[in-house]
């Protein structure tokens, strides 16, 4: 009899622990890409669990969310997005209809967007001719951080002071990153080559010229490839950036013809600071 009483008491304890875990379980925020998860986690701290919809290594322009991700989104309190990435645009209505109670926040609000009449990137295009890679910029990072802060305060006003403190710490990190990049590039005024124009805002921040291998979003023609080689020689291009999402054959051809070095980068990495300084270090060497 004593054994059953002990078993019953243990069961009550376990039920109590499970109940408390459910009560203290963090609410979930879903973000579109990994760099946003870095910024959001820095400000949200331990108040929210943050999950990224597009896993690192996937192409956010053509990505299709999995059924489980749609379930996770529907259970989130909010979806934080850039607003101009391919999959965000394609899935916007579907995501909102699938999760009608989830608040959607556009983190590009307030950013001085780079626009073109018509930007095409292979099998996708950016609505409104907006260059979407806004996070590849320290100046934009401040704006993104402010937008995340305001979103968190809207969702959880009781912890505004906590989020404000974390925002200040994040901005200090952004400032340190910006200072390091300025130091690395202080004697650099150059052009660089990249397949996909993921560093448009970085180039604008630091007075650099970005030359893209893409021709209208497609593989360059032989004539365009030769023109790129001539231009790289004229501009004394020393660095060609490549991303694993894109073919590197043309970059390798241009590197052989010009003597430029190939540097692999990942603008979609969670390690935002590391990626930003990696670009600057490559250009400064």
Secondary structure as UniProt FT lines:
FT   HELIX           2..24
FT   STRAND          27..31
FT   HELIX           34..44
FT   TURN            45..46
FT   STRAND          48..52
FT   TURN            56..57
FT   TURN            60..62
FT   HELIX           67..74
FT   STRAND          78..81
FT   HELIX           86..98
FT   TURN            99..101
FT   STRAND          103..106
FT   TURN            107..110
FT   STRAND          120..121
FT   TURN            122..123
FT   STRAND          124..125
FT   HELIX           127..129
FT   TURN            134..135
FT   HELIX           138..155
FT   HELIX           157..159
FT   HELIX           160..184
FT   TURN            185..187
FT   STRAND          191..194
FT   TURN            198..199
FT   HELIX           200..205
FT   TURN            206..207
FT   STRAND          209..212
FT   TURN            216..217
FT   HELIX           222..234
FT   TURN            235..236
FT   STRAND          239..242
FT   TURN            244..245
FT   HELIX           249..258
FT   STRAND          261..264
FT   TURN            267..268
FT   HELIX           272..284
//
